């Protein structure tokens, strides 16, 4: 997106509109002042070079040559992109508007959209104070207003405004307007020439939300009262990057709203209302990525599908609890700081987590467990009495992780996966419907599970999941938690003139994953059903008795070992868990770190990580799931 945006500003728009965007190829330097940041930026720069971006690793002295006022006392390395640059936002906007008008577009200023016109869950236009406007397709690109506007259509869009600060100094004679843009993430600041001085923009580690109850429709070009007391320590640290800024006055200390999504990724694509699209939540990098995002959205709207991986930015990924005031207030404090914090592997968000809890939670919280956020659920990362310390090397929980991994490989482990998405698909046409969506025939014998993919019209993957046939009119679909709404909407949009109903039963059932060579022994000790290989072969799914309860048990694995997925009703899940843990040699509790390494070791795919919407099943090595003809 950034590459295309630069191309748009530097070449396409000036050529097509004869209006300059103010693009200045001044270059960009990101500073690394800790060993961890060096490691981080070396990884990032390596990937950027793979993408065709000229990133050069330079010494502190070379940084100083390009920005002579820089304090390099603690700088270890710099990462220099000589072809990067900056634009004038006003000029870029005028050039975009001219290009739009030249192609036949109409811009209506001072014309607020009051509501959507929706018929049969399809948008057909919008209403304004003066008229109704018909439209085949509508795109909401309203930034920090997107939440309150999308609520009119019943759509979750938790984009929250926060205070964002920058300081502009008085005139500094030494400043050259052609100096590169500087970023020092350890000091939470970006610095660039502005007018006759410098601008210092801040992304403090702990932000604060603004206007949590909604943004006024007439707010424009507004300025907020700066909180000098809160920001003074951050500002002092930022100014130490260029000590000369401490010797001049402040021309302006600006505070204005900037909006952020709960995961710092934009919200793009077609919403749950057909033909209603969204492109919001740019997380303060709208100028940097807006051109590329616009190109992706144009292709999506015109062709009906995106031509790049959108699994992490799908606008339908959020849940109603994330729209609540309390959640947004807590999360936005963290998201603004995530802009410059280290993005260590495995490190997730710590705010507003554990909103949802597994039916087993009351038992697991009595264990020594390190929790992590799993799509709003409290998920066990590993079981030990210490918190994780993140880094780029061997982390402090490695031995615990290794022991849990080994338990599944050599004995028996229990993984709570109740967060997984579960859908009951029913109706006389449900078997034919799901087989039509799937690469495999899922409408075979009852009590059988099938691993399959769902594809779009081009053969690209839309989901990687399992379908269990319960009977001729009922099927259980299990999908990854991160694709919950995507899978649900894919089914709902695909129902033709068929008798099919889709029910979300995620909260109605637990999901206990019993895996390892001893898993049959543990399970058999609790049931009078025969779970031998002859009577309960691979891919079998049946309701059996476990202790005093009964529930569905499926013989399948995501770890590459003998194993069973147990789906007790939420009301009896604790009884099943207690029975399993009361056996003479109970399974070892294992966390999601072990699950990840177990599945990777055996080559099991994870949609949104290993495979995405740009892959085919054959390209992903999943051709064995595809039944041709």
Beta strands, then each sheet from edge to edge (+ up, - down):
strand 1: 28-32
strand 2: 56-58
strand 3: 77-81
strand 4: 113-119
strand 5: 122-128
strand 6: 132-134
strand 7: 138-140
strand 8: 160-169
strand 9: 181-184
strand 10: 189-194
strand 11: 197-202
strand 12: 250-260
strand 13: 267-270
strand 14: 276-280
strand 15: 370-374
strand 16: 377-382
strand 17: 413-416
strand 18: 421-426
strand 19: 448-455
strand 20: 461-471
strand 21: 474-479
strand 22: 501-504
strand 23: 512-515
strand 24: 541-546
strand 25: 549-554
strand 26: 563-567
strand 27: 588-589
sheet 1: 2+ 3- 1+ 9+ 10- 11+ 8- 12+
sheet 2: 4+ 5- 6+
sheet 3: 7+ 14+ 13-
sheet 4: 15+ 16-
sheet 5: 24+ 25- 26+ 23- 17+ 27+
sheet 6: 19+ 20- 21+ 18- 22+
end
